Amino acid sequence: MKTDLFAIADVSLTDEAAAQIRRLLTKNGDPAPEGKGLRLSVESGGCSGYRYVLELAEAKPGDLTTYSHDLPVHVPSASAAFLKGVVVDYSDDLNDSGFKIRNPNARRSCGCGQSFGT
């Protein structure tokens, strides 16, 4: 799929997030399917108005694709404006593990970090 950097405006992964995505994509020891990577979207919901949806998937029709750490990051075109400049991180701390989204466009977020408002 063609990369449209003007529309998607750099969603990036930290080293930790990229390593965890690679582990998940190759969980059974098989190489990751070509084009499969992180698909990050935004939908209505959550306690702040919008929530993030992360999945390991191939691009869907209408998705914009960029690469971070040589991994594809797919974003639906409808979500691109909400995700401009987003950094996806991963933490495996005992009390707070999982993917974390740092979104410079969010004016407010909830305590769990899974939703935001603009």
Backbone torsions as a table, in degrees:
resi	resn	phi	psi	omega
1	MET	NA	142.0	-178.4
2	LYS	-70.7	138.5	177.0
3	THR	-86.4	130.1	178.3
4	ASP	-117.3	85.3	-174.0
5	LEU	-68.2	-25.5	179.5
6	PHE	-71.2	-35.4	-179.0
7	ALA	-81.8	-36.8	-173.5
8	ILE	-88.7	-28.8	-179.8
9	ALA	45.3	102.3	-173.0
10	ASP	-7.9	93.5	162.5
11	VAL	-84.6	129.9	-177.9
12	SER	-129.6	160.4	179.4
13	LEU	-112.4	142.7	171.0
14	THR	-77.2	168.7	176.7
15	ASP	-56.3	-42.6	-178.0
16	GLU	-65.3	-42.7	179.0
17	ALA	-64.8	-44.2	179.6
18	ALA	-61.6	-42.3	179.5
19	ALA	-63.3	-41.5	179.9
20	GLN	-67.9	-40.0	177.9
21	ILE	-62.9	-43.1	176.9
22	ARG	-60.2	-42.4	177.9
23	ARG	-60.8	-43.3	-179.1
24	LEU	-68.6	-37.7	-179.8
25	LEU	-69.7	-26.7	-177.6
26	THR	-114.7	29.7	-173.9
27	LYS	-53.0	-40.1	-178.4
28	ASN	-92.7	11.0	179.9
29	GLY	86.0	-5.6	178.1
30	ASP	-84.2	150.1	176.5
31	PRO	-66.7	151.9	178.9
32	ALA	-66.0	139.9	175.8
33	PRO	-59.7	143.1	179.5
34	GLU	-55.7	129.2	176.6
35	GLY	87.0	-9.6	179.6
36	LYS	-81.8	134.4	-179.3
37	GLY	-162.4	-153.3	178.5
38	LEU	-84.5	129.3	171.7
39	ARG	-111.2	117.3	-175.7
40	LEU	-116.8	124.0	179.0
41	SER	-137.7	172.6	179.6
42	VAL	-126.7	137.6	174.3
43	GLU	-139.1	159.6	177.5
44	SER	-62.6	140.9	177.8
45	GLY	138.8	-172.1	-177.5
46	GLY	76.4	172.3	-175.6
47	CYS	-80.7	-8.0	-179.8
48	SER	-113.2	-0.1	176.6
49	GLY	121.4	-41.6	178.7
50	TYR	-133.1	151.5	176.1
51	ARG	-130.2	151.7	178.4
52	TYR	-85.2	143.8	173.9
53	VAL	-124.7	118.8	178.6
54	LEU	-114.9	134.8	175.7
55	GLU	-149.6	156.6	173.2
56	LEU	-94.5	114.5	-172.9
57	ALA	-160.6	167.6	170.0
58	GLU	-84.2	166.0	177.8
59	ALA	-63.7	145.2	174.5
60	LYS	-105.5	160.7	178.6
61	PRO	-53.2	132.9	-179.5
62	GLY	90.5	-5.9	178.0
63	ASP	-75.7	148.9	171.4
64	LEU	-103.3	142.8	-176.1
65	THR	-126.2	134.8	171.3
66	THR	-131.1	176.0	-178.5
67	TYR	-128.3	140.5	174.7
68	SER	-139.0	127.2	-175.8
69	HIS	55.1	37.3	-179.6
70	ASP	62.5	19.1	175.8
71	LEU	-110.3	137.0	176.9
72	PRO	-71.5	138.4	174.0
73	VAL	-122.2	114.8	-176.9
74	HIS	-102.1	133.6	179.4
75	VAL	-133.1	125.3	174.4
76	PRO	-59.2	141.7	-176.9
77	SER	-58.9	-31.1	179.4
78	ALA	-68.3	-21.0	-179.4
79	SER	-96.6	-11.8	-171.0
80	ALA	-58.0	-41.5	-178.4
81	ALA	-64.5	-32.8	179.2
82	PHE	-74.5	-21.0	-170.6
83	LEU	-110.7	9.2	-179.3
84	LYS	-61.6	121.5	178.0
85	GLY	81.9	8.8	-178.6
86	VAL	-67.9	143.0	173.5
87	VAL	-118.4	126.8	176.8
88	VAL	-100.0	125.4	-179.6
89	ASP	-119.1	167.9	175.6
90	TYR	-138.5	136.5	177.5
91	SER	-128.8	139.7	176.2
92	ASP	-116.6	31.2	176.0
93	ASP	-60.3	148.4	-177.0
94	LEU	-57.4	-42.2	-176.0
95	ASN	-96.1	-9.3	-174.1
96	ASP	-151.1	67.7	-177.4
97	SER	-99.5	155.2	176.6
98	GLY	130.2	-177.7	178.8
99	PHE	-78.3	140.3	179.8
100	LYS	-123.7	138.0	-179.7
101	ILE	-109.9	124.4	172.4
102	ARG	-105.2	109.5	-173.6
103	ASN	-116.7	110.3	-179.6
104	PRO	-69.3	-11.4	-179.1
105	ASN	-89.3	-12.5	-176.9
106	ALA	-77.7	126.0	176.6
107	ARG	-87.5	-24.1	176.4
108	ARG	-151.5	156.0	175.6
109	SER	-144.6	162.8	179.9
110	CYS	-87.5	171.6	-178.2
111	GLY	-63.6	-29.9	-178.0
112	CYS	-80.3	-15.8	178.9
113	GLY	77.7	8.1	-178.7
114	GLN	-98.2	-5.2	176.5
115	SER	-139.0	163.7	-176.8
116	PHE	-154.4	165.5	175.7
117	GLY	-129.2	156.5	-179.6
118	THR	-114.9	NA	NA
